[in-house]
């Protein structure tokens, strides 16, 4: 595997398949703006390469992705830069004419769990723990909710984004968040097997089918993400977010006040 940047590693294990590895293991692959931008660039490059039929996303180290880099997002205007970058990444993954496959292990949290949801398929190591904990930080899982509503039932979406609890791979499979569970240490092998299956289909037909699926939704994904940005930024600028993130940093329970109205 050759290094395309310090943050994303790019490999071609076999013809037609590009593997993109989030390479920030010391931060559990937390999504800094730089990492998001680098990953989007590699997704766009692979999508533009007509020889690429499948893109596999994976994480280096003990976790797939711990979510947004909250320390960076806490900086002045950091939350807006992070959200805009993440929105662009999700759009690129979803719009790719290639089959996209998440090979997730360890943990996929918040925006990282959203990256799993953005892919066409998701293969999980049996170690995977997945959560959308934004409400526990005073935030709204706005962008990822756009993705989840296209994949799982309304009840399942509510369980995931209103409770914010961490679920195991088995529960994720039951809800339809992932397609299959691989034995420990075999998630990359399982994802490559799924990529090989994808290569059996005609590339033009696959690309057209993906566009059709988006058009059959109540609204195009880009429109949903535009609406979601308003809710994300509104929540991020609230007193609740300030308290929730402070509590998270201090490793204490947040002190919520009564809701307005």
Secondary structure, DSSP 8 states (H G I E B T S, - for coil): -EESSSSEEEEEEETTEEEEEE--GGGTT-B-HHHHHHHHHHHHHHHH-TT--EEEEEESSS-SB--B-HHHHTSTTHHHHHHHHHHHHHHHHHH-SSEEEEEE-SEEETHHHHHHHHSSEEEEETT-EEE--GGGGT---HHHHHHHTTTS-HHHHHIIIII---EEHHHHHHHTS-SEEE-TT-HHHHHHHHHHHHTTS-HHHHHHHHHHHHHHSSS-HHHHHHHHHHHHHHHHTSHHHHHHHHHHHHTS---------
